């Protein structure tokens, strides 16, 4: 059996080096026509007699075993030595029809594929088309153990559906279950009337039913001065996290700037500190996590961060631009406060100021709401047989009788499964989601269920444990606990779902979060 490297350009087989060869200056061409300095990704073709299978080498941080003649692997290799990801390679101008087509490569896409397999779809009846070069994976890992763990979290360790308690869906899983996995294929146009998507390469994909799982993209500060300087990072995809990992570990002991005080800012600042950097958090709000934390909650977490050496530039500080050196490298961030500007020095900056749904392809064909695709309780859009799930879906939040979008992995998993159920059964009840959020930073780990409406009652401290209850008109709408047990998590979900009435004065007088949870649960 012979394995050969294939570049995306041209029709001939091309050999290329692995990671070691790349460090010697040799590069490879990835499928899709773009080049990466690491030179560690590309297509390969495995031949067994007359049988040929094509694979996408998912080889970042590992040596690809196919040699160029100079690389350590030599010209041939066995399949056992090749770390590969099975994909379907589409030619320009080719067309392919599917009964079920999933557009997107994140959590929701992977869970939709799992749900379709559970329904018994036939071989090549379903496909995933993704512009990313790796199979669907659990994105939350990227801002946590991916950046600081020793050894760091890496694919295939967090492919879907390990985060939801299912099997790890490595690329071989898709092959074994008859789901075509089409990677590095960017869709640039959609004709929902003709049930057809077209890729940048000119490939057409027809469908009977479409699941849109394109998620969100980070808001990019492209209009600010110096926005294209090297050293500015955004975090959404596996490739982004690989670059950020290198940047943080190259700057141990140095200042690292983090713009944004939400989830990304909070988690990346913690990761950078664990790595050994000196993070500086910059955001205009009065406190971190302002969409969820009350001022008193935030004060506890900010004090913890300050004990770790993390500095805060908040309460009016705004990023006005980026400054760099003559070589185009970042040297600092320009901020303003009360009309006065200053430059905070740093050679690496992570921007986490929110995200926008990837809905541009469909804005003139589907009804939109809240920046996403409006769907019903079965996640069907305004066009029959077109579904939207995960971050991009604006869906009826039944428990609170309002339309919302949820940018969270729990919703991505559950909405994907629900949409597939609805495809196969018209009697599927409306989606009844209970909002849930969580985060892990340092040795802290919190969870939240429900709605942060009302006045928060804080019981305890984050070390060792704290619970917070949002109460309006005597009724509990949401509950938060730092360092909850498994039993606490179950109790919190019940509280948020049932929204019991509680004696606010009695609850406020408690100092033990365990007693507070028992009191609220008992009512």
Secondary structure, DSSP 4 states (H G I P E B T S, - for coil): -EEEEE-SSSSS------HHHHHTT--EE-TTS-EETT--EEEEEEEETTEEEEEEEE-TTS--S---SSSTT-S---GGG---EE-PPPPTT-EEEEEEEEE--SHHHHHHHHHHHHTTPPTTSEEEE-SSSS--B-GGGGGTHHHH-SSPP-TTTTBTTGGGTS----HHHHHHTTEEEE-S--EEEEETTTTEEEETTS-EEEEEEEEE---EEEPP-TTSBTTT-BTEEE-SSHHHHHHHHHHHHTTTTSEEEEE-SSHHHHHHHHHHHHHT-EEEEE-SSSSTTTTT--HHHHHHHHHHHHHTT-EEE-SS-EEEEEEE-TTSBEEEEEEEETTEEEEEE-S-EEE-S-EEE--GGGTTTS-EETTEEE--TT-B-SSTTEEE-GGGEEEEEGGGTEEE---SHHHHHHHHHHHHHHHH-TTPPPP----EEEEEETTEEEEEEE---SEEEEEEETTTEEEEEEEETTEEEEEEEET--HHHHHHHHHHHHH--B--HHHHHT---HHHHHHHHHH-
